[in-house]
Amino acid sequence: MSALLNLSRMIDRLSEWVGRWVAWLVLAAVLISAANAITRKAFNYSSNAFLEIQWYLFAAVFMLAAGYTLLRQEHVKIDVISARLSKRAQIWIDIIGLCIFLLPFVYMIIKLAMPLVINAIVTGEVSSNAGGLIRWPVFALLPLGMLLLGIQAISELIKRIAFLQGLIPDPSKKQGAKTPEQELAEFLLQKEVAARDAALLGAQK
């Protein structure tokens, strides 16, 4: 079990790293969207490539962050029944869900998606829209995202088995990480306090 827990920690670090880097794609999508709007209004120029790259970036954020979201316990859960059960019963429900539903689902999606990805690469498939982009990179996001979700599911399975053996704390409990809204609120509060302090210092001078 010690070796499996080491594997679980390695997977968690990978998901954490991917999640933090994928977050930057949101900023990239916003900047591209703004640039597209500016060039369209100011220079009467636009391209389908600008629109499609935003779609690609959205797909990348949605798919590649699936494992990170599972790591953070942020996927939607139906707690109406499980919340009334003991913690061990909840963990067993998680184990059954991971083994019977999530992992087979991941396997089937990868199996079905790979021929599409390979065909798009071999044929050099391009968007049917004028000035559109090649298609295989966005197709590849589906099996890649499922792979990341699948290995994180394995990590979650290891942690839940270890919990049942009394080796680690509750892995289903959120780690107390701040939400983006909380981080933004704290940032704005810090800016407000800094501006207030600067104004008071200026008044004293």
Secondary structure, DSSP 8 states (H G I E B T S, - for coil): -HHHHHHHHHHHHHHHHHHHHHHHHHHHHHHHHHHHHHHHHHHS---HHHHHHHHHHHHHHHHHTHHHHHHTT-S---HHHHTTS-HHHHHHHHHHIIIIIIHHHHHHHHHHHHHHHHHHHHHT-B-SSTT--BSHHHHHHHHHHHHHHHHHHHHHHHHHHHHHTTSSS-TTS------HHHHHHHHHHHHHHHHHHHHHHHHH-
